[in-house]
C-alpha cells in the first residue's frame, strides 16, 4: 500500500484490519507499505487515467461527472455508484482501540489473533526483526459485527 498516514497507514485502517481478523474474515493479515518514491503501481495508473479524462472534458453536474468516471477506461468495466450515506467506521471502532503508536516508520505489519484478542507487530524491512506483539483492542470491550450496522451514518456531501 501507499505509505501515506492520511489514507492508509493510520489508526483506523489498522482498526479495520484488526476488526476483520477479530471476526475471522481472515486468520491473519500482513500489510506492506511501499518506500517513498516507489509508490507508482496499478492503482496510480488507474486514477491517473481518470484525472486525464476529467482534465479534457467538462462535467457541469454530478451526473455528468459520474458519466465521465464510468467511461474513463473503455477497456474496463468501471462501475460508479453514488452513496447517500455510509457508516462512520472511525467513530465505531475508535472507542474500542488502544492507542497505536510508532507506526509511521515501519513498512511491514502483521495482525493475528493471539490469546483471545487481535495483536500486531511491525518491522522496518523484510530482513529486520519484528517488534513485540501489541494488542489492538482494549481488553474490556471488543466491537461486535452487528454494532457496525447500528453506528451513526455520515451524510455524503456532493
Residue pairs with C-beta under 8 A, 6 or more apart in sequence:
1 8
1 9
1 31
1 32
1 33
1 34
2 8
2 33
2 34
2 39
2 43
3 9
3 33
3 34
3 35
3 36
3 39
3 107
5 104
7 13
8 33
9 33
9 103
9 104
10 103
11 94
11 97
11 99
11 100
11 103
12 89
12 90
12 93
12 94
14 100
14 103
14 109
14 111
14 120
14 136
15 89
15 90
15 93
15 94
15 96
15 97
15 136
16 89
16 93
17 29
17 31
17 111
18 97
18 111
18 118
18 120
18 136
18 137
19 93
19 118
19 143
20 26
20 29
21 27
21 28
21 29
21 111
21 112
21 113
21 118
22 113
22 117
22 118
22 137
22 142
22 143
23 145
27 112
27 113
28 110
28 111
28 112
28 113
29 110
29 111
29 112
30 108
30 109
30 110
30 111
31 108
31 109
31 111
32 107
32 108
32 109
33 106
33 107
33 108
33 109
34 41
34 107
35 107
46 73
49 72
49 73
50 69
50 72
50 73
53 68
53 69
53 71
53 72
54 65
54 68
54 72
57 68
58 64
59 65
59 67
59 68
62 82
62 158
66 80
66 82
69 78
69 80
70 78
70 79
70 80
71 78
72 78
82 156
82 158
83 156
84 155
84 156
85 153
85 154
85 155
85 156
86 153
86 154
86 156
87 148
87 149
87 151
87 153
87 154
88 151
88 152
88 153
88 154
89 148
89 151
91 151
91 152
92 143
92 147
92 148
92 151
93 143
95 141
96 137
96 138
96 141
96 142
96 143
97 136
97 137
97 138
98 134
98 135
98 136
98 137
98 138
100 120
100 134
100 136
102 122
102 131
103 109
103 122
105 124
106 122
106 123
106 124
106 131
107 123
107 124
107 125
108 122
108 123
108 124
108 125
108 126
109 120
109 121
109 122
110 120
110 121
110 122
110 130
111 118
111 119
111 120
111 136
112 118
112 119
112 120
113 119
114 133
117 135
117 136
117 137
117 139
117 142
118 135
118 136
118 137
119 133
119 134
119 135
119 136
120 133
120 134
120 136
121 130
121 131
121 132
121 133
121 134
122 130
122 131
123 129
123 130
123 131
137 143
